[in-house]
Amino acid sequence: MSLRGGTRAKKERRPYTRLEKGLLAFAAACLIAAAVMFLNYWNAFSQMARVWIGYYADEAAAVILPGADVVEDGTAWSGYELAEGDVRAAAFKELDAALALLPQGVLDDFTARGWKIVLTTHDINAEHSGIDFGKELAGLTSHVQKTVYLDPHPAQLARSALHEMGHYMDSRLGWPSQSPEFKEAFAAERDSYASFYEYGATDEYEMFASMCRDVLMGVRGGDKAAPRCTALVEEAIQGGIPYDFTLGNAI
C-alpha cells in the first residue's frame, strides 16, 4: 500500500563505463583543439567569411580595426602612396615594411616612371580593373594607368603588395616570365605548384609574381614544388637579367 503525498526514492545514475569516459575525454580534447586552431587562424577565417558573404574588399568595416586612425580619402604617404576610401593610417606603415624587401632601386625606378600605389577600400574589380573577374580582388597592377591597387586588409596587404610588385618587375625586366626557359619550366612544374598555391599556377605571369613575393618574404614551399621556376625568378630579381634598376635604364 502506498501513501499519497509520500516521497519517492531518487533513481540512482549508473556510473559511466570506461568506453563512455574515453569518448567524453576525446570530445573535450577535440573541442579544445578546435578552439585553439580557430584563435590561431582567426585572420584567415574572417577573410574567408567576408568572401563568402560578399563583404570582403568593398566595405570600410572589412579593413578598419577598432580604435585605428583612419585617413581621409586622397591622403598621400611617401609621395607615391595614396588612400582611396577609409584606410587605416597603419596600413601605410605595413605597406612600407613590405616594400622595403624589394631589391635596391626598384622603388626609385617605380616612382621615376610616374607609378603610384593606391590603398583602396573600394571594389578593385568593379572600379579599376576594366574587366569583370567575377570576384573580389586583393590587388591589381594596371600598366595602362601606371598604378598598383591594393586592398589594405592587414591579413594580406604585405603578400598582395609584393605579388603586384612582382608583376611590375616582370615588365621592367623584359618579361622574364615569357622567356622560353621559364615557359618550359612552368609547363613542367605547374601541377606541382598548383598544389602549393593554385592561383599562382594560373599562368606564367601569375607564377612569376607569386614566386617574387615568396622569394622576397622568405616563404618556403613553392621552392620545393617548382624548383626550376624558383631558380629563374631568383636569378631575375637578384640581377641575372641585364637591367640596372638604380640607373633606370635597360642595358
C-alpha positions in Angstrom: 0.0 0.0 0.0 1.2 3.5 -0.8 0.5 6.7 0.8 -0.5 9.9 -1.1 2.0 12.7 -0.5 4.7 10.3 0.3 8.3 10.9 -1.1 9.6 8.8 -4.0 13.1 7.5 -3.9 15.5 9.2 -6.4 16.7 7.0 -9.2 20.4 6.4 -8.9 22.5 7.3 -12.0 24.7 4.5 -13.1 28.4 5.2 -13.4 30.0 5.9 -16.8 31.7 3.0 -18.4 35.4 3.2 -19.4 34.4 3.5 -23.1 32.0 6.4 -22.3 34.6 8.2 -20.3 37.1 7.8 -23.1 34.6 9.2 -25.7 33.8 12.2 -23.5 37.5 12.9 -23.0 38.1 12.6 -26.7 35.2 15.0 -27.5 36.6 17.5 -25.0 40.1 17.4 -26.5 38.6 17.9 -30.0 36.7 21.0 -28.8 39.8 22.5 -27.1 41.9 21.8 -30.3 39.3 23.4 -32.5 39.1 26.5 -30.3 42.9 26.9 -30.3 43.0 26.5 -34.1 40.2 29.0 -34.5 42.1 31.6 -32.4 45.4 31.0 -34.2 43.8 31.3 -37.6 41.3 34.0 -36.9 42.5 36.3 -39.7 42.2 33.5 -42.3 38.7 32.5 -41.1 37.5 36.1 -41.0 38.9 36.7 -44.5 37.1 33.7 -45.9 33.9 34.7 -44.2 33.9 38.1 -45.8 34.4 36.5 -49.2 31.5 34.1 -48.7 29.1 36.8 -47.8 30.3 39.3 -50.4 31.6 41.8 -47.9 35.3 41.4 -48.3 37.0 44.3 -50.0 34.0 46.6 -50.5 33.2 47.8 -47.1 35.1 50.0 -44.7 34.4 47.7 -41.8 36.4 45.0 -43.5 39.6 46.9 -43.1 39.2 49.3 -40.2 40.2 47.9 -36.7 38.6 49.3 -33.6 40.3 52.5 -32.4 42.5 52.7 -35.5 43.2 56.1 -37.1 41.6 56.5 -40.5 43.0 58.9 -43.1 41.0 61.0 -45.4 40.3 60.0 -49.0 43.1 61.2 -51.2 45.7 61.3 -48.4 49.3 60.8 -49.7 52.0 58.9 -47.9 55.7 58.7 -49.2 54.6 60.8 -52.2 53.5 57.8 -54.4 51.1 56.1 -52.0 47.5 57.3 -51.9 44.4 56.4 -49.9 41.0 55.8 -51.5 38.1 55.4 -49.2 38.5 54.7 -45.5 42.1 53.4 -45.0 43.8 52.8 -41.7 46.8 55.0 -41.2 48.8 52.0 -40.0 48.2 50.3 -43.4 50.8 52.7 -45.0 53.4 51.6 -42.5 52.6 48.0 -43.2 53.0 48.7 -46.9 56.3 50.4 -46.5 57.6 47.5 -44.4 56.7 45.1 -47.2 58.2 47.4 -50.0 61.5 47.5 -48.0 62.0 43.9 -49.0 62.3 44.8 -52.7 65.7 44.8 -54.4 67.5 48.2 -54.1 66.5 50.7 -56.7 63.1 49.2 -57.6 61.1 51.9 -55.9 63.3 54.6 -57.4 62.5 53.1 -60.8 58.8 52.8 -59.9 58.4 56.4 -58.8 60.7 57.9 -61.6 58.3 56.5 -64.2 55.3 58.1 -62.5 53.8 54.9 -61.0 51.8 55.0 -57.8 50.2 52.7 -55.2 46.6 53.2 -54.1 45.3 51.6 -50.9 41.6 51.3 -51.5 38.6 50.1 -49.7 36.6 50.4 -52.9 35.8 47.3 -55.1 39.0 47.0 -57.1 37.4 44.7 -59.6 34.3 46.9 -60.3 36.1 50.3 -60.3 39.6 49.8 -61.5 40.1 46.5 -63.5 38.1 47.3 -66.7 37.5 43.6 -66.8 34.9 41.7 -64.7 36.9 39.0 -62.9 33.8 37.8 -61.2 35.4 38.0 -57.7 36.9 40.5 -55.2 40.5 41.4 -55.9 43.1 41.8 -53.2 45.4 43.6 -55.7 45.7 44.7 -59.3 48.5 46.1 -61.4 47.4 48.4 -64.2 50.2 49.1 -66.7 48.0 51.5 -68.6 47.2 53.6 -65.5 50.7 53.1 -64.0 49.0 52.1 -60.7 49.0 49.3 -58.3 45.7 49.0 -56.4 45.7 47.2 -53.1 43.1 46.2 -50.5 44.6 47.4 -47.2 43.3 44.5 -45.1 46.1 43.6 -42.7 45.7 39.8 -43.3 47.1 40.0 -46.8 48.5 43.5 -47.5 52.2 42.6 -47.5 51.7 39.5 -49.6 49.5 41.3 -52.1 51.9 44.3 -52.4 54.9 42.1 -53.2 52.8 40.0 -55.6 51.8 43.1 -57.6 55.4 44.5 -57.5 56.4 41.1 -58.9 54.2 42.0 -62.0 55.9 45.4 -62.2 59.4 43.8 -62.0 58.4 41.3 -64.6 57.5 44.1 -67.0 60.6 46.2 -66.3 63.0 43.2 -66.6 61.7 42.5 -70.1 59.1 39.9 -69.2 61.3 37.0 -68.0 58.0 35.2 -67.3 57.6 34.8 -71.0 61.1 33.6 -71.8 61.5 30.1 -73.3 63.3 28.9 -70.2 60.6 30.0 -67.8 57.8 28.8 -70.1 59.4 25.3 -70.3 59.9 25.2 -66.5 56.3 26.4 -65.9 54.9 23.6 -68.1 56.9 21.0 -66.2 56.1 22.3 -62.7 52.7 23.9 -63.0 50.7 21.0 -61.5 53.0 20.6 -58.5 53.0 24.3 -57.8 49.2 24.3 -58.0 49.1 22.0 -55.0 51.0 24.7 -53.1 49.3 27.8 -54.5 46.5 27.2 -57.0 46.1 30.8 -58.2 49.9 31.2 -58.7 49.7 28.4 -61.2 47.1 30.2 -63.4 49.8 31.2 -66.0 53.4 32.2 -66.3 52.7 35.8 -65.3 51.0 34.8 -62.0 53.6 32.2 -61.1 56.4 34.7 -61.6 54.7 37.3 -59.5 53.8 34.8 -56.8 57.3 33.5 -56.6 58.7 37.0 -56.4 56.6 37.5 -53.4 57.6 34.2 -51.8 61.3 34.7 -52.5 61.3 38.2 -51.1 59.3 37.2 -48.0 61.2 34.0 -47.4 58.1 31.9 -47.7 59.0 28.2 -48.2 57.0 25.5 -50.1 56.9 26.9 -53.6 60.6 26.4 -54.0 60.1 22.6 -53.3 57.1 22.4 -55.6 58.7 24.3 -58.5 62.5 24.5 -58.0 63.3 25.4 -61.7 60.9 28.3 -61.8 62.1 29.5 -58.4 65.7 29.5 -59.5 64.8 31.5 -62.6 62.9 34.1 -60.5 65.7 34.4 -58.0 68.1 35.0 -60.9 65.9 37.7 -62.3 65.3 39.7 -59.2 68.9 39.4 -58.0 70.4 40.9 -61.1 70.6 38.0 -63.5 68.6 39.9 -66.1 70.7 42.7 -67.8 69.0 45.7 -66.2 70.2 48.4 -63.9 67.3 49.4 -61.6 69.4 52.2 -60.0 70.0 54.0 -63.3 66.6 53.1 -64.5 68.0 52.2 -68.0 67.9 49.0 -70.0 71.5 47.7 -70.6 
